[in-house]
Amino acid sequence: MIFLGFDPGGVHQFGWCVSEAKPGAGLKLLNLGVADNAEAATRTALNNVKDLKDVSAAGIDSPLYWPINGNRRADVLIRETMRQRGARSVGGTVQSLNSLRGACVAQGILAA
């Protein structure tokens, strides 16, 4: 089984990887890199797959759902936990989709 991974970012910072899982062998990293945007990362990752029928899933480090109003409960919980553990900039780590910095997560949707 082949798994794709994406970590949205800006120019030269949109990470991608291709991994393979085999019974009893665990997960093996086949290839990885960075691209400028979602389209390039997705295209490059797929070009590193021999047979597209083997792709079982894609993991994307990006919120792919959100409520109409307010924050996602999962994000609130993560921010609270990070504060309790002494993190200084939880808003800079767990982005709100409506923030300027949170705009980068839109590329995760494009990759999906």
JOMO-V857904 format. One record per helix or strand of 2 or more residues. SS is the DSSP state (H for helix, E for strand). FROM is the first residue (numbers start at 1). LEN is the number of residues. If there is no record, write none. Layout:
ss={SS:SS}
from={FROM:FROM}
len={LEN:LEN}
This chain:
ss={E:E:E:H:H:E:H:H:H}
from={2:14:26:38:52:55:73:90:101}
len={6:9:10:10:3:6:12:4:11}
